[in-house]
Amino acid sequence: MKLTHPLLATTLALTLAACGQQSAVTPDAAAPTAPVAGTPTGTDSYLVGFRQPLSAQNLGGQELAAQAAVQAQAITSAGGVISSQWADISAAAVRLSPAALTKLRANPSVEYIEQEAVHRAQGRPSGSSDARPASTLAAQGLSAQALYAPSGEYTWGDNALRVPALRAAGYTGASTTRVAVCVLDTGIDGNHPEFQRKLTGFKNFVTTETNRNDPYALNDVDGHGTHVAGSVFAQYGAGTGAAGRLGGMDAAGVGGVATGANLFVGRVLGDTGSGSSSGIINGVNWCVAQLKSQGGTQDRVVVSMSLGGGSKSQTEQRAYTAAYNKGALIIAATGNDGAAVSYPAAYTQVAGVAAVDSNLAKADFSNFGTQVDLSGPGVAVLSPVPLGQGTAASASGGGVTFADVQAADKTGRGSFTGTVVAAGGTNNEFCGAGTRNAALNGNIALIARGTCSFEEKTANAVASGARGVMIYNNAAGALGISLTNTYAVPVLGIQQADGQALLGKLPTTGTVAVTSADYAYLDGTSMATPHVSAAAAVVWAAKPTLTNTGLLNLLTSTARDLGTAGRDNNFGYGLVDPLKAITGQ
């Protein structure tokens, strides 16, 4: 029920009295305020929520602006500095000193004050690592059901979602109804040939880093956002302009799930892959503002967020509820901790996405819980990264060229051919800080994965003078290597069988090489999320009369059931199936 104007005036008067101040002037109530200069030292970031006796949906623009002015005055009179304010949810992001925090908490118009959260990108290099050891399906109590492989430009994820059949039937997200996927991430390399400069919109919401406002200049330092956007929008036949393809790739590159949709990218995560609640909320609001009903140009908007972490936030829940009520469908990654679903995927009005591998088994890292709605391809997902930012790795030894070679994340680039030498130590693991082996000087160190970190092994080998490092797995599968420090020499992970066979041939000659690439294989619920978001856009373009609620219900009711019969906490309703959602087949 809409409150009358006299009641609005009474509420404002009571709030002003509690503040002991006159109302302040604020920007347009529909937009966040700009960051305020001169923030005092010794302050922390908080989110402040005011009591909502009035329904924001029932207030006009002037009424919202008046209410926001009163709330802004309450903050400033307490000594706080506003960085963003959201009138429609009666909340703001502020900087508060301890004294200002105490004073603002005493204001009866304030419902809560909470610490501002940080969320992070939910993708990482493919293969096992120190943080995530190799696992088996049996250990998860799960089993493989089907096998998908890449073919031409279609990745295995495309094939799992039946993208070839979708495209053959003309379902690409293109429609007279304008449907957008709005990716909120670390940015995008708009110059990558896969995107053909077809980006519809871009905006940067991370104000702590300069020169990140142009989608066709450096903005995606982390690379995560470009990879995510590629799963949505990589154009078919476009990758021929990218020279840095990985081994086995099609000459034309890869293709996305919704190449006909309109792509918007909001940069809400910074150079290190993390971002604040307020920046992400601002990004969500920007995505929603693209809707025609909100003054934009798009009939339907899917908000895709491959990010998560942090604690539950009342402000974030208000923001996602408001965005959903305005008609957007919001989809987020459940997280990669093998634990409870993270935020924002755990909020109501947000669809949570889990990750499966090419056998449609649950990814060992994928979070689980009642908030999992759908699953998508999230293991060894091939997609574009900023030009030259990826790495292509190769290795050989004893006359054999190895398959599934993985470059360490902070490896040096270049190529070296020389004698392969066993690093030594217990089981050839080369552990113990400060361990050295003079025989490695000028040669390639061959090291077993084991009880100490990749960092310790690599540091020992490089300090011993090794010109290259090969670490072989202690279980089946590719070996991804995460390092703390950057090294000047090539550092690679190879499969267990290749390493053990090479160990038996020593002494012998080998080669290690790392070159730049324009694509990468990544794992994560981050990778699953854009597949589901793009599928949603394709279905919405084919069925434009659906509401966001109707669309989500259709996607869940037509998903391919995985795991326990019916909805379960690992897969939700199952693998999203856009072709079945459209055709029933």
C-alpha positions in Angstrom: 0.0 0.0 0.0 1.4 3.4 -0.9 1.7 5.8 2.0 0.1 9.2 1.6 2.1 12.4 1.2 1.1 13.6 4.7 2.5 10.4 6.2 5.7 10.9 4.1 6.1 14.4 5.5 5.5 13.2 9.0 8.2 10.4 8.6 10.7 12.9 7.2 10.1 15.3 10.0 10.6 12.7 12.7 13.8 11.5 11.1 15.1 15.1 10.8 14.3 15.6 14.4 16.3 12.5 15.3 19.2 13.9 13.4 18.9 17.4 14.8 19.6 18.8 11.4 17.9 20.2 8.3 17.7 18.0 5.2 20.7 17.8 2.8 20.7 17.9 -1.0 21.5 14.6 -2.7 21.9 13.5 -6.3 19.2 11.9 -8.3 17.7 9.2 -6.1 18.0 6.6 -8.8 21.8 7.0 -9.0 24.7 6.4 -6.6 26.6 9.3 -5.3 30.2 9.8 -6.5 33.0 9.0 -4.0 33.7 11.9 -1.7 37.1 13.4 -1.6 38.9 14.2 1.7 37.8 11.0 3.5 39.2 11.2 7.1 42.0 8.8 8.1 41.2 6.1 10.6 37.9 5.2 9.1 36.5 1.9 7.8 34.0 1.0 5.1 30.5 0.2 6.2 27.0 -0.3 4.7 24.2 1.5 6.5 20.6 0.5 6.1 17.8 2.8 7.2 14.4 1.6 8.4 11.9 1.3 5.5 8.5 2.4 6.8 7.7 3.5 3.3 7.8 1.2 0.3 10.3 2.6 -2.2 8.3 1.0 -5.0 5.4 3.3 -4.1 7.3 6.5 -3.9 7.9 9.0 -6.7 11.2 10.4 -7.6 10.8 13.5 -5.6 9.7 11.6 -2.5 12.7 9.2 -2.9 15.0 12.2 -3.2 13.6 13.8 -0.1 14.0 10.6 1.9 17.5 10.1 0.6 18.4 13.6 1.6 17.3 13.0 5.2 19.3 9.8 5.3 22.4 11.4 3.9 22.1 14.2 6.5 21.9 11.5 9.2 25.2 10.1 8.0 27.1 13.4 7.6 25.9 14.8 10.9 27.3 11.7 12.6 30.7 12.4 10.9 30.4 9.8 8.2 31.5 10.2 4.5 29.2 8.7 1.9 30.8 6.9 -1.0 27.6 5.5 -2.6 23.9 6.0 -1.8 21.0 3.9 -3.0 17.7 5.7 -2.4 15.4 2.9 -3.6 16.7 0.5 -0.9 17.3 3.1 1.8 21.0 2.3 2.1 24.4 3.7 1.6 28.1 2.8 1.6 30.0 5.1 4.1 33.3 5.7 5.8 33.0 5.9 9.5 35.5 6.6 12.3 34.8 4.7 15.6 33.2 7.8 17.0 31.0 8.3 13.9 30.0 4.6 14.0 28.8 5.0 17.6 26.9 8.1 16.9 25.2 6.8 13.8 24.2 3.5 15.5 22.3 5.6 18.1 20.1 7.2 15.4 16.6 5.6 15.6 16.2 5.8 11.8 19.1 3.4 11.3 18.1 -0.3 11.1 21.6 -1.7 10.8 25.3 -1.0 10.2 27.5 -3.7 8.7 31.1 -4.0 7.6 31.4 -3.8 3.8 32.3 -7.2 2.3 34.8 -8.1 -0.4 34.0 -10.6 -3.2 36.4 -12.3 -5.5 36.5 -13.9 -9.0 35.7 -17.6 -8.8 37.9 -19.1 -11.5 41.5 -20.4 -11.6 43.9 -22.3 -13.9 42.8 -25.8 -14.8 44.4 -28.8 -13.2 45.1 -29.7 -9.6 47.2 -27.5 -7.3 48.6 -27.2 -3.8 45.2 -25.8 -2.6 43.2 -28.4 -4.5 44.8 -31.9 -4.7 43.7 -34.3 -7.4 40.5 -36.1 -6.5 38.5 -39.0 -7.7 34.8 -39.4 -8.5 34.6 -42.3 -6.0 35.8 -40.0 -3.2 32.8 -37.7 -3.9 30.4 -40.6 -4.0 29.5 -39.5 -7.6 29.9 -41.2 -11.0 30.4 -40.1 -14.6 27.2 -40.2 -16.7 28.2 -39.0 -20.2 31.3 -37.7 -22.0 31.5 -34.4 -23.9 34.5 -33.3 -26.0 35.3 -30.2 -28.1 34.6 -30.2 -31.8 35.8 -27.4 -34.1 34.9 -24.1 -32.4 32.5 -25.7 -30.1 34.0 -26.3 -26.7 33.0 -29.3 -24.6 30.7 -26.9 -22.7 29.0 -25.8 -25.9 28.4 -29.4 -26.8 27.1 -30.3 -23.3 24.5 -27.4 -23.7 23.7 -28.5 -27.3 24.8 -25.2 -28.8 25.3 -26.7 -32.3 21.7 -27.7 -32.4 20.6 -24.4 -31.0 22.5 -22.5 -33.6 21.2 -24.8 -36.4 17.6 -23.9 -35.3 18.5 -20.2 -35.1 18.6 -19.8 -31.3 21.5 -17.5 -30.5 20.0 -14.9 -28.3 19.3 -12.6 -31.3 15.6 -11.4 -31.4 13.4 -8.5 -32.2 13.1 -8.4 -28.4 16.5 -7.0 -27.2 18.0 -9.4 -24.7 21.3 -8.5 -22.9 23.8 -10.4 -20.8 25.4 -8.0 -18.4 28.7 -9.5 -17.1 30.0 -8.1 -13.8 33.7 -9.0 -13.5 37.3 -7.8 -13.9 36.6 -6.1 -17.3 37.2 -7.3 -20.8 39.7 -7.0 -23.6 37.4 -5.6 -26.2 40.2 -5.9 -28.8 40.2 -9.7 -28.7 39.2 -10.8 -32.2 36.6 -13.2 -30.6 34.4 -10.2 -29.7 34.6 -8.5 -33.1 34.2 -5.1 -31.3 30.5 -5.9 -30.8 30.4 -5.0 -27.1 27.2 -3.0 -26.5 28.1 -1.3 -23.2 31.0 -1.0 -20.7 31.4 0.8 -17.4 34.1 0.7 -14.7 33.0 0.8 -11.1 36.4 0.3 -9.4 37.6 3.8 -8.6 40.8 2.8 -6.8 42.6 2.1 -10.1 43.1 4.6 -12.8 42.9 4.3 -16.6 40.4 1.4 -16.6 37.5 3.1 -18.3 37.9 2.0 -21.9 36.9 -1.5 -23.1 39.3 -1.1 -26.0 42.3 -0.2 -23.8 43.9 -2.0 -20.8 41.2 -2.7 -18.2 41.2 -6.4 -17.6 44.5 -6.9 -15.8 43.3 -10.1 -14.1 42.0 -11.7 -17.3 39.0 -13.4 -15.6 36.4 -11.1 -17.1 37.5 -11.7 -20.7 37.4 -15.4 -20.1 33.9 -15.3 -18.6 32.6 -13.0 -21.4 34.0 -15.4 -24.0 31.8 -18.3 -22.8 28.8 -16.0 -23.4 29.8 -14.1 -26.5 32.9 -15.4 -28.4 31.9 -15.0 -32.1 32.1 -18.0 -34.5 34.7 -17.7 -37.2 36.4 -14.8 -35.4 39.4 -16.3 -33.6 41.5 -16.4 -36.8 42.9 -13.0 -35.8 44.3 -14.3 -32.5 47.7 -15.8 -33.1 48.2 -17.2 -29.6 46.0 -20.3 -29.9 46.6 -23.3 -27.7 47.5 -26.8 -29.0 44.6 -28.7 -30.6 42.5 -25.6 -31.0 40.4 -24.9 -34.1 42.0 -22.3 -36.4 38.9 -20.1 -35.9 39.1 -20.2 -32.1 36.1 -20.9 -29.9 32.4 -19.9 -29.8 30.1 -18.7 -27.1 26.6 -19.8 -26.2 24.7 -16.6 -26.8 26.5 -14.9 -29.7 23.3 -13.0 -30.8 22.6 -11.4 -27.4 23.8 -7.9 -26.5 26.8 -8.0 -24.2 27.3 -5.4 -21.5 30.4 -5.6 -19.2 30.7 -3.9 -15.8 34.1 -3.8 -14.2 33.3 -4.4 -10.5 36.5 -6.4 -9.6 39.9 -4.8 -9.7 43.3 -5.8 -11.0 43.7 -8.5 -8.3 40.3 -10.0 -9.0 38.4 -8.6 -5.9 35.8 -5.9 -5.4 33.7 -4.3 -2.7 30.0 -4.7 -2.0 29.3 -1.1 -3.0 31.0 -1.3 -6.4 29.2 -4.6 -7.2 25.8 -3.1 -6.1 26.5 -0.1 -8.4 27.3 -2.5 -11.2 24.1 -4.5 -10.6 22.1 -1.2 -10.7 23.8 -0.2 -14.0 22.9 -3.5 -15.5 19.2 -3.1 -14.4 19.2 0.4 -15.7 19.6 -1.0 -19.2 16.0 -2.3 -19.1 13.5 -0.3 -21.1 11.3 -0.2 -18.0 14.1 1.6 -16.3 14.9 4.0 -19.1 17.4 1.8 -21.0 17.3 0.1 -24.4 17.0 -3.6 -23.5 13.8 -5.6 -23.1 15.3 -8.3 -21.0 18.6 -8.4 -18.9 20.4 -11.3 -17.4 23.0 -10.2 -14.8 25.9 -12.7 -14.7 28.2 -12.6 -11.7 31.2 -15.0 -11.5 32.2 -13.8 -8.1 31.6 -14.6 -4.5 32.8 -14.8 -0.9 32.4 -12.5 2.0 29.6 -12.7 4.6 25.9 -12.2 4.4 24.9 -8.6 3.9 21.4 -7.1 4.5 22.3 -4.3 2.1 23.2 -6.7 -0.7 20.0 -8.7 -0.1 18.0 -5.5 -0.5 19.9 -4.6 -3.7 19.3 -8.0 -5.3 15.7 -8.0 -4.3 15.2 -4.6 -5.8 17.0 -5.6 -9.0 14.9 -8.8 -9.3 11.7 -6.8 -8.7 12.6 -4.6 -11.6 12.7 -7.6 -13.9 16.3 -8.7 -14.2 17.4 -12.3 -13.8 20.4 -12.5 -11.6 22.8 -15.5 -11.8 25.9 -16.0 -9.7 28.7 -18.5 -9.0 28.2 -20.7 -5.9 31.9 -20.7 -5.1 34.9 -22.9 -5.2 35.5 -23.9 -1.6 33.8 -27.3 -1.7 31.7 -25.9 1.1 28.5 -23.9 1.7 27.2 -21.7 -1.2 28.8 -18.2 -1.0 27.3 -14.8 -1.5 25.8 -13.4 -3.6 24.6 -16.8 -5.0 23.1 -17.6 -1.5 20.8 -14.7 -1.5 17.1 -15.0 -2.4 16.3 -13.6 -5.9 19.8 -14.9 -7.1 20.1 -18.1 -9.0 23.2 -20.1 -7.8 25.3 -22.1 -10.3 27.4 -25.1 -9.5 30.1 -26.6 -11.8 30.4 -30.0 -13.5 33.1 -31.5 -15.6 32.9 -33.0 -19.1 31.6 -36.3 -17.6 28.8 -34.3 -15.9 30.2 -35.2 -12.5 30.3 -32.5 -9.8 33.5 -30.5 -9.8 35.3 -31.4 -6.6 35.6 -27.6 -5.7 32.0 -26.7 -6.4 30.1 -25.4 -3.4 26.9 -27.1 -2.4 23.7 -26.4 -0.6 20.0 -25.6 -0.9 20.8 -22.4 -2.8 22.2 -24.3 -5.8 19.7 -23.9 -8.6 21.5 -25.1 -11.8 24.8 -26.5 -13.0 27.0 -25.5 -15.9 30.3 -26.6 -17.5 33.1 -25.4 -15.1 36.1 -27.7 -15.5 38.8 -27.2 -18.2 36.8 -24.5 -19.9 38.6 -23.0 -22.9 37.9 -19.3 -23.6 39.6 -16.1 -24.6 41.9 -14.1 -22.3 43.4 -10.6 -22.9 45.7 -10.8 -25.9 49.1 -12.2 -24.9 48.1 -12.7 -21.3 47.6 -16.5 -21.5 50.4 -19.0 -21.5 51.0 -21.9 -23.9 53.3 -24.6 -22.4 55.1 -27.5 -23.9 57.7 -30.0 -22.6 59.6 -33.0 -23.8 62.2 -35.4 -22.6 63.9 -38.7 -23.6 62.5 -38.3 -27.1 58.9 -38.0 -26.0 56.7 -34.9 -26.3 54.3 -34.7 -23.3 50.6 -34.0 -23.4 48.6 -31.9 -21.0 51.5 -29.6 -20.0 50.4 -26.8 -17.7 52.4 -23.6 -17.1 52.7 -22.3 -13.6 50.7 -19.1 -13.0 53.9 -17.0 -12.4 56.3 -18.8 -14.7 58.9 -17.1 -16.8 58.5 -17.3 -20.5 60.9 -18.6 -23.0 62.4 -21.9 -24.2 65.3 -23.9 -22.9 66.8 -27.2 -24.1 69.3 -29.0 -21.9 70.0 -31.9 -19.6 67.2 -33.1 -17.4 68.4 -33.8 -13.8 66.5 -35.4 -10.9 66.2 -32.7 -8.2 66.7 -35.2 -5.4 65.5 -35.6 -1.8 62.9 -38.0 -0.5 60.9 -39.5 -3.4 62.6 -36.8 -5.6 60.3 -34.1 -3.9 63.2 -31.7 -3.3 61.6 -30.3 0.0 63.1 -28.3 2.8 63.5 -24.5 2.6 67.1 -23.7 1.5 67.7 -27.2 0.0 70.2 -27.0 -2.9 71.6 -29.3 -5.6 74.6 -28.2 -7.5 73.8 -30.7 -10.3 70.8 -28.6 -11.3 72.9 -25.6 -12.3 72.4 -24.8 -16.0 70.0 -27.8 -16.4 66.3 -28.7 -16.2 65.1 -29.8 -12.7 62.7 -32.8 -12.7 60.7 -32.8 -9.4 57.9 -34.9 -8.0 54.9 -33.4 -6.5 54.6 -34.3 -2.8 54.6 -33.1 0.8 55.9 -29.5 0.3 54.5 -26.7 -1.7 55.2 -25.9 -5.4 56.7 -22.7 -4.2 59.3 -24.4 -2.0 60.3 -26.9 -4.8 60.5 -24.1 -7.4 62.5 -21.7 -5.2 65.0 -24.5 -4.3 65.5 -25.4 -8.0 65.9 -21.9 -9.2 68.3 -21.0 -6.4 70.3 -24.1 -7.4 70.7 -22.6 -10.9 68.1 -24.6 -12.8 67.2 -23.1 -16.2 63.8 -24.8 -16.2 61.5 -26.7 -13.8 59.3 -29.7 -14.5 57.1 -30.9 -11.7 55.2 -34.1 -12.2 51.9 -35.0 -10.6 51.5 -37.7 -7.9 48.1 -38.7 -9.3 46.4 -39.0 -12.6 45.5 -35.8 -14.4 47.0 -32.4 -15.4 48.9 -30.5 -12.9 48.2 -26.8 -12.4 50.8 -24.9 -10.4 50.1 -21.8 -8.3 53.2 -19.9 -7.1 53.6 -17.0 -4.7 56.7 -15.4 -6.4 57.4 -14.7 -10.1 60.3 -16.6 -11.7 62.4 -15.9 -14.7 62.7 -19.5 -15.9 59.9 -21.7 -17.4 58.1 -23.7 -14.6 55.7 -26.4 -15.8 53.5 -29.2 -14.5 53.4 -32.5 -16.3 51.4 -35.7 -15.8 52.5 -38.4 -13.4 53.1 -41.1 -16.0 55.3 -38.7 -18.1 57.4 -37.7 -15.1 57.9 -41.2 -13.8 58.9 -42.5 -17.3 61.3 -39.6 -17.8 62.9 -40.2 -14.4 63.7 -43.7 -15.6 65.5 -42.4 -18.7 67.9 -40.0 -17.0 70.3 -38.7 -18.0 68.7 -37.4 -21.1 67.9 -34.2 -23.0 64.6 -32.3 -22.6 63.0 -29.0 -23.5 60.7 -26.7 -21.5 58.9 -23.8 -23.2 56.3 -21.2 -22.2 55.0 -18.7 -24.7 52.2 -16.1 -24.6 48.7 -17.1 -25.7 45.3 -15.5 -26.3 43.2 -18.3 -24.7 43.3 -20.3 -21.5 41.7 -23.3 -19.7 40.2 -22.3 -16.4 38.2 -24.1 -13.7 35.6 -22.7 -11.5 31.9 -22.0 -10.8 33.0 -18.7 -12.5 33.2 -20.7 -15.7 29.8 -22.5 -15.2 28.0 -19.2 -14.5 28.4 -17.6 -17.9 27.2 -20.8 -19.6 24.0 -20.7 -17.6 23.6 -16.9 -18.0 24.0 -17.2 -21.8 21.6 -20.2 -21.9 19.1 -18.0 -20.1 19.5 -15.2 -22.6 19.0 -17.6 -25.5 15.8 -19.0 -24.0 14.5 -15.5 -23.1 15.0 -14.3 -26.7 13.0 -17.3 -27.9 10.3 -16.8 -25.2 10.2 -13.1 -24.6 6.9 -13.0 -22.8 8.3 -14.8 -19.8 9.0 -12.9 -16.7 12.3 -13.4 -14.8 10.5 -15.8 -12.5 8.9 -17.7 -15.3 12.2 -18.0 -17.1 14.0 -19.4 -14.0 11.1 -21.8 -13.4 11.4 -23.0 -17.1 15.2 -23.4 -16.8 15.0 -25.5 -13.6 12.1 -27.6 -14.8 13.8 -28.5 -18.1 17.4 -29.0 -16.7 19.1 -32.4 -17.2 18.8 -34.1 -13.9 22.1 -35.1 -12.4 23.1 -37.0 -9.3 20.3 -37.9 -6.9 16.9 -38.0 -8.7 15.2 -34.6 -8.5 16.7 -31.4 -7.1 19.8 -32.0 -4.9 22.4 -29.8 -3.1 25.2 -30.7 -5.5 23.6 -30.0 -8.9 20.5 -28.1 -8.1 17.9 -29.1 -10.7 20.7 -30.2 -13.0 22.6 -29.1 -16.1 20.9 -26.2 -17.8 19.4 -27.3 -21.2 18.3 -24.3 -23.3 17.2 -26.4 -26.3 14.8 -28.4 -24.1 13.6 -25.2 -22.5 12.7 -23.8 -25.9 11.5 -26.8 -27.8 10.6 -29.3 -25.1 13.0 -31.8 -26.7 
